Each structure stands twice: as C-alpha cells, then as structure tokens.
C-alpha cells in the first residue's frame, strides 16, 4: 500500500499496511506519558504515537484507540488492538478502512 500525507501534516509514507477483508492492519509503537497526544510519523514501518495516558489499566490503549479513530475518521469501536495490549509495540486493526489512500 502506498500512503500519502494527510491534511493534518503527518506523513504516512513508509507505513507497512496489510489489507484484510474487514479493514487494514499495521504496527504501532506507543510512547506513553508524553507531553501531548500526537501521531509522530512512521519509524521502521510502524506508526509512532505519543500518548499522555499512562500504561496502566488500559488507559494508554483507550487513548490510542481514540486518537486513531479521530485520525482515520472511524468510530472508536472500529479500532481494535490485535496484539500487544501490554506492550509499546502493538498491531492495530482499523475496520472499514480501505488500503487505498
């Protein structure tokens, strides 16, 4: 998949995306307890994300789902963490999103 820069200024070039019947999957590298919630760009094929939430009791995962839902224009329920619930490195599924940018 080729990705393009979006209107929010974040360049998604280099993001490795896998197409599935129900959406797209990609890797995310999370930096919890950051000063702001932001998508920082792509590093080693994964989306790098800063979150203000701490990595306790699912707070960072909830913040990640909310941020990605807003960024990709889907409902929070359409963002699922497939792997890495308790890790900085996660695999995320966005349901209802096409691999075509």
SVG drawing of the C-alpha trace seen along z (x, -y; Angstrom):
<svg xmlns="http://www.w3.org/2000/svg" viewBox="-18 -20 31 31">
<polyline fill="none" stroke="black" stroke-width="0.4" points="0.0,0.0 1.1,-3.5 0.1,-6.1 0.0,-9.8 0.4,-12.8 -2.9,-13.8 -4.3,-17.2 -3.0,-17.2 0.6,-17.3 1.6,-13.8 3.5,-11.9 2.4,-8.2 4.9,-7.3 6.6,-4.1 3.8,-2.7 3.6,1.0 -0.1,1.9 -1.8,5.3 -5.2,5.4 -7.8,7.6 -11.4,8.3 -12.7,6.2 -10.1,3.4 -6.4,2.7 -3.7,3.8 -0.5,2.0 2.1,1.8 2.1,-1.0 4.9,-2.0 3.5,-3.9 5.3,-6.3 3.0,-6.7 3.2,-9.5 4.2,-12.0 3.5,-15.7 0.8,-15.5 -1.3,-13.1 0.1,-13.0 0.9,-10.8 4.6,-11.5 5.2,-9.7 6.5,-6.4 9.6,-4.7 10.8,-1.3 7.4,-0.7 5.4,-1.3 3.3,-4.3 4.9,-6.2 2.4,-7.6 2.8,-9.7 0.1,-9.5 -0.3,-11.5 -2.1,-8.5 0.0,-6.2 0.3,-2.5 -1.9,-1.3 -5.4,0.3 -5.7,-0.1 -5.6,-3.9 -2.9,-4.1 -4.8,-1.6 -8.0,-3.6 -6.2,-6.8 -4.6,-5.1 -8.0,-3.9 -9.5,-7.3 -6.6,-9.1 -6.5,-6.6 -10.3,-6.7 -10.2,-10.5 -7.2,-10.5 -8.7,-7.9 -12.3,-9.1 -13.8,-5.9 -15.7,-5.1 -13.6,-4.1 -15.2,-0.7 -13.7,-0.2 -10.2,-0.4 -9.0,2.9 -5.7,3.8 -4.9,7.3 -1.6,7.8 0.5,6.0 -2.1,5.0 0.6,4.7 3.4,3.7 4.6,0.5 4.7,2.4 1.1,3.1 -0.7,4.4 -3.9,2.5 -6.8,3.3 -8.9,0.5 -12.3,1.9 -14.0,0.4 -10.8,-1.3 -9.5,-0.6 -5.8,-0.2 -6.2,-2.8 -5.3,-6.2"/>
</svg>
